[in-house]
Amino acid sequence: MAALGLAALAGCSTTEAAVTAAPGPPVQASCGTVNIAINPWSGYAADAAVVGYLLKTELGCRVVPTPLSETSSWAGLSDGSIDVILENWGHDDLKRKYIDGQKVAVQLGLTGNKGIIGWYVPPWMAKEYPDITDWTKLNERADLFKTARTGDKGQFLAGDASFVTNDAALIKNLKLDYTMVYAGSEDKLIAAFRKAEKDKTPLLGYFYEPQWVQADLRLVHIPLPRYRPGCDSVPDDIACDYQPYDLDKIARKAFVDSGSPAAAFLKNWTWTNADQNEVAKDMVQNHLSADAAARKWADAHRSTWEKWIP
């Protein structure tokens, strides 16, 4: 999940509709400013590109993107600096704090994206060591993953330290001889997996879907003990796989209650993993700007996004 420069998302000021005596549809409320949290991965950047582009071009909103970690984004809902989190991965603790407790945030429905987090190895390893996908055999293979940074233990490569992760608890509670090391960003995590596949070097690490690079990298998922509701309720005691996520949207309650057409638009917005991956790939691999990638997607999917316009 890599932070991208999204200054292009900001721009257009509110359009003014001329009011005449002629009959016609009711005049839409002014959109004003929409403050969007930008979390540091390419899928989220794709969400923000398309949402921001359409808010500007179709509703005349002024869009202000603010790069933040996941937790800081929720704090922004509380202090009024953020209006919406476009892609939330679980965070039941933060929902209890800001939605149930402080009552400053509300759930705005699902994005349509299906999220998977887990442990992966490059494809060559699954072919060379078929038992590597059995987590109970990971200790037998720990020597393969030793690095200068991990000494006598195998390395488990995580991404950005701000990402949703249970990996430290999993390593401890599953009694695995591994040490967690952070790549530092989505870009660096992807680069490490690409290099491991190209050079046929061992690598075990954190990864997820939707993620555009999976279409060509095709990392192999290692199932951990099956997730069951409640098995992750105590973070320090987690010994089960990640839950499947139906990703959702979180908004500032006062923003939703304001009657802004942007809030209605954001509630209506849903798309698929394939949609997100298409835009993310154009932004990262094809080097399109956020607006250019969003415009390309919007031109090809008008029948999809027209349903989002309030």
C-alpha positions, -999 to +999 in steps of 0.1 A: +000+000+000+021+030-012+014+067-007+010+085-040+012+122-048-025+132-051-023+170-053-041+166-086-072+156-067-076+190-053-090+217-075-123+230-089-143+253-068-180+250-063-201+257-094-229+282-091-262+272-107-283+300-122-318+300-108-346+310-132-384+311-130-386+284-157-398+250-145-372+224-140-355+201-114-348+215-080-315+234-076-289+211-059-274+221-026-239+235-029-212+209-026-185+231-010-153+214+003-148+177+008-118+167+029-107+131+019-082+111+040-056+095+018-042+062+032-008+049+020-016+022-006-023+023-043-058+008-041-069+036-018-052+062-042-073+047-070-105+051-049-096+087-042-087+095-078-120+084-092-141+098-063-123+131-063-125+135-101-162+129-102-169+151-072-151+179-090-164+174-125-200+163-118-208+180-085-185+211-086-169+202-052-136+215-040-116+183-030-089+184-005-068+152-002-049+147+031-023+119+033-027+102+067-022+068+084-054+048+090-056+056+127-049+093+121-077+094+096-102+085+123-089+112+146-095+136+117-132+127+117-132+137+153-115+171+150-133+180+117-103+180+094-115+149+076-149+143+060-145+107+047-123+076+048-129+059+015-115+024+023-117+011+059-101-023+067-119-035+098-108-014+128-137-025+151-119-008+180-120+026+162-156+021+153-164+016+189-145+047+198-156+072+172-190+058+161-205+043+192-186+063+218-179+098+205-207+096+179-187+118+155-185+093+127-209+070+108-206+041+085-215+050+049-219+016+034-196-009+016-172+001-012-179-032-030-142-042-027-134-076-011-102-074+010-079-102+018-048-099+040-024-128+046+010-144+043+025-149+008+055-164-009+067-158-045+055-183-071+088-200-076+090-210-039+056-228-040+069-248-070+103-256-055+090-262-020+054-275-022+051-278+016+058-241+021+021-234+018+015-255+050+021-231+079+029-259+102+061-266+081+073-230+083+097-237+112+113-265+092+120-240+064+130-211+086+167-214+076+157-205+041+145-171+052+174-160+075+189-126+067+216-104+083+188-085+100+172-116+117+202-137+128+192-172+137+155-167+128+137-165+095+126-131+082+089-122+078+086-091+057+058-067+066+048-035+047+042-001+061+042+000+099+008+018+098-010-011+080-035-034+096-014-063+108-016-092+133+018-106+123+038-101+154+011-118+175+008-146+149+045-153+149+045-154+188+013-174+193+019-199+165+054-204+179+072-196+147+110-190+145+107-158+126+113-121+132+092-094+116+110-067+095+092-038+079+098-030+042+086+005+049+060+010+021+038-008-004+063+001-032+092-015-013+071-046-004+062-051-040+098-045-051+110-071-026+086-097-039+094-089-076+131-093-068+126-125-049+107-140-079+132-128-105+163-139-085+147-170-071+155-159-035+133-170-005+108-145+008+079-148+032+058-117+037+026-098+042+004-090+012-032-084+003-059-081-023-072-061-041-038-051-055-031-045-092+003-062-092-012-096-084-024-099-120+012-105-131+031-114-099+006-140-087+020-144-052+010-177-034-011-174-002-002-195+028-034-203+048-030-199+086-054-215+112-089-207+099-105-174+109-135-177+131-155-148+145-140-136+177-106-153+173-090-119+168-109-102+196-078-100+219-050-086+197-021-101+218-037-136+217-044-138+179-036-173+165-059-174+135-058-161+099-070-126+090-107-122+085-121-116+050-130-079+048-160-063+031-144-029+029-165+000+040-166+038+040-166+060+072-177+096+072-178+125+096-214+126+110-217+164+107-206+162+071-233+136+063-260+155+082-251+187+063-271+177+033-240+180+010-246+162-023-211+149-019-222+128+011-250+113-010-226+106-038-201+089-014-229+067+000-239+056-035-203+049-046-195+012-050-172-006-074-152-038-078-117-051-072-113-051-109-123-015-112-098-005-085-070-025-099-075-010-134-072+026-121-043+017-097-023+000-125-028+031-147-015+053-119+015+032-108+026+012-138+014+034-166+023+066-148-009+084-154-019+113-131-047+107-107-071+128-129-060+112-161-064+077-147-098+086-133-109+102-166-099+071-185-119+049-162-149+072-161-151+075-199-152+037-201-177+031-172-202+059-175-231+035-168-215+026-135-208+060-121-239+077-133-258+057-106-236+074-079-248+109-088-275+121-064 
